[in-house]
Amino acid sequence: MVTSRHIAIDLGASSGRVALGTVEGGKLKVEILHRFPNGGVPVRGQLYWDILGLWREVLHGLKLASSYGQIASIGVNSWAVDYGLVGKSGDLLGQVHHYRSPCLGGVMEQVRAQLTDEAIYSATGIQFLPFNTLYQLAAESPETLKRADKLLMIPDLLHFWLCGVAVTERTNASTTQFYNPQTGGWAADLLDALDIPLSLLPPIAEAGADLGALSPEVVRETQLTGTRVVLPATHDTASAVAAVPAEGQGWAYVSSGTWSLVGIETSQPIISARSLAENLTNEAGVGGTTRLLKNVMGLWIIQQCNEVWKLDYADLYAQAAGVASGPTIDPDDVRFLPPGADMPLRVQTSCVQSGQRSPQTPAEITRCVLDSLALRTAQILNTLEEVGGQRIDTMHVVGGGSQIALLNQLIADASGKTVVAGPVEATLMGNLLIQAGLPLTELRRTVRDSCELQTFSPKTATVQSCR
Ligand code: LFR
């Protein structure tokens, strides 16, 4: 018997999906109803999101969902840190900036010089990344901030458009670098020091909260009736980590996609001189947990290269598996952050500058990036074991990148840990099962019972250093 049906809207940096989840007999079935492309829109040297285009796709997906029987709820998740500013009338003010936009160059450095790393980190526990909301807001003009009534993170903005209720869901709030995980509220002192009005920030709400019914306009557009808007963990990484199919202790995760988020789950934030020195982040998770993790540049580098090569990904990874390991890069070098058709050249230049040979073919460049991601993952795992004070035996790799057998094996080899790969659709599964009201342990059991996992054992157990 079907217990409930829910719709998850998963907005990723390169594509979005509207998916139907059916919870039945302790299992979750996920059906993708609508896929659409996403990406930065370059205008006059800056990069923006096409938020209205995304909204149109969401409405289209919801309309498709209306023929599937009664849908209990809808929830949106997306990447973190980006936001829209809304005026008093509720209208969106201006464009939504893309976190890879060049306009942020140098802002983080200015803010860090003004406030000090210790003050920012002790109040937030969040890693210093140049695109954090804190720096994006610091880059807004005083006039813009004056006109704005509310700041809404991307999923919160879509929830506002779906049902008219404005909140900030906690997991995504924590990525702003002006949320205090110790108090569970906004880091008012930081905002004050930067003249950012606290009044911009809506109340913080929990994943699982029922925001209300769809607005009459959305009902008219989509034909969905009796459907509620229920918050998932709106930060995609939070929903993905909620769906890590782990049991007990001694595990870490890699949420593998455009980014690789490498971390452990802790019961408390770890904010110390060591975690600051390692630039580890403490993002809020589901059920009061903390994601102690680090961002690794991820498959983004290969995705950008493949914008030029236009190769079939499965073929590219198969060819990369046939190439011997060779040069490596530091994937977290900021040179790899912006988009650009010169990404293959950036990889080659980085290799040459560190005294290595330059990878030549797409397969060699791909192999170089995958080797480097695996090495970086293994290094971070070592740090997490030390800082978190726990031994890690198993690495759970979830998300789209968990389909790349070569990368899973390289992570197992570089870390000496057993890698358990899957589910591919962790973000959607986490989103849907949070809407269904499952507590974390039950949620993870349901994920285990609903998908196939693959295990990769380490062939070697050495951690080398990335250049
Ligand atoms: C992954 C992700 C990461 C966040 C990055 C930028 O999709 O949400 O967790 O650091 O995107 O928002």
Residues whose N, C-alpha, C, O or C-beta is under 5 A from the ligand:
A	BS01	LFR	S78 W79 A80 V81 D236 T237 W259
